[in-house]
Amino acid sequence: MASLIQSEYLAVNTTSGTYTGFVNSSTPDVNIWLGIPFGAPPVDKLRFLAAQKAPNYGAHPATTWKPICIQNNDNTSGVFWTLVPEFQNSDPQAEDCLYVNIWAPKQPAAKKEKVPVIIWVFGGAFQEGGGHAPYQIPDKWIQRTQSHIVVTFNYRVNMFGFPAAAGALGNPGITDVRLVVEWLRDNVEGFGGDKDRMVLWGQSAGGNAVVTYSYGYPDEPIVSGLIADSGVAPSSVGVNTTSFSVMAASLGCGNLTAADELACMQKVDALAIQKFLRDHPSGVFGAAPWGGYVADNVTIFANNTVQLMKGRVAKVPIILGANKNEGAAFQSFKLNQTVPPTQESIDAVSGNFVCTVDKEANHRAAYNLTAYKYLFMGNFSNITPRYWLGAMHSSELPVVFGTHDIARGNSTELEWQTSYAMEAFWTSFAANASKAPVDHLGQVWPKYTGTESQIVVFANDTAVQLKKSSSAYGSIYAMDTCSRITV
């Protein structure tokens, strides 16, 4: 079992206190800080509201994981929980959950150049997730390259992060993302990071949050680049506060004005809200019946295309892409299942991801914003142990994080080479987002310009291939707004 070694030089002064990290003997060249508060606990009168800065809490060790944000993640069916739990967070939950975790190269900051910073935004349909899933721990990546810092953090999800409350119309979960970026701007240099070279990287709902961030903070994005895997901001968003009021009435806060309804719900026990969510789960993929993001025209806008036309988007480069077999992750699944789902049913879901990524890339290209586009095709059995899963939703994550070999057998040479290539592209982009990313072999990722532009295809016979793309990509049956091509 790995041992933890604390050291005085790992005591870092931050705006929220002084925190002493540690070195894990399994990755001896990586400095680690876990559970540093970046936001005030979003409880009582701060529940359902925008994130507030954490006060200075004095000196503390930063050696243990903090709870993830309260949510309904006790689903015992489906691919992720049943077959590949390494993708999931199983930590204790609490409403006091706004904490950040940092991994950095070992040498003290005072003796080296500041390194670029990758800020990870987890996915989970804005309903579940946190900054501590086994496949999303970057210690091996940093141990190997010693070239950058990776940050993970918790943000509010579910009704707590996206309440759609008439008395406080907004998206607190998005403000959590903004607050952690601001906290890192003010503090990351103490950990050896370069505040002028930070990129925001998210997947699925996290990718949505990253693209949403670019529209919500166009004038001062702070970050120099964006990476969005399998998720972009919706092109149009409405406002529906009915579900919050239905829930409020069920919890003893009915028939009140919007302000009084909010105040009443801020006093309800968080576990009672969680129980309500568990007793009334979503029955439709992609739909959040209790809460959900709303167009407050501050953090999320009703129509992002209009924002693009106005030039109201952060003009920083973006990497974005999708996986060949996204929809396989969302098929009904039981461990004793012998008949796989049809490819047609998988493709029908995959099109939702492919088309939204495709639209965002083409819109950005049309407005002369720098974008780089990819398709991930890796079918690695130690990540997706049923042949029909293939390059399913999320399967690129252990490849980038370098955690693909922690479960179910050894990785193939193609898997390792794909991992090295994707890691190099990501870190190259973080190091200088104004230049085209370069992989570990010096291959340059061409800018995406729209029609007949080149995209990078990962793990299709070789680690990296360049292919022409006329619109959508994949040999995927996409939605009617996308075309089908052969890769």
Summary of the structure (lengths in Angstrom):
residues: 487
radius of gyration: 21.5
end to end distance: 44.5
largest distance: 64.0
contacts: 1776
relative contact order: 0.12
helix: 30%
strand: 21%
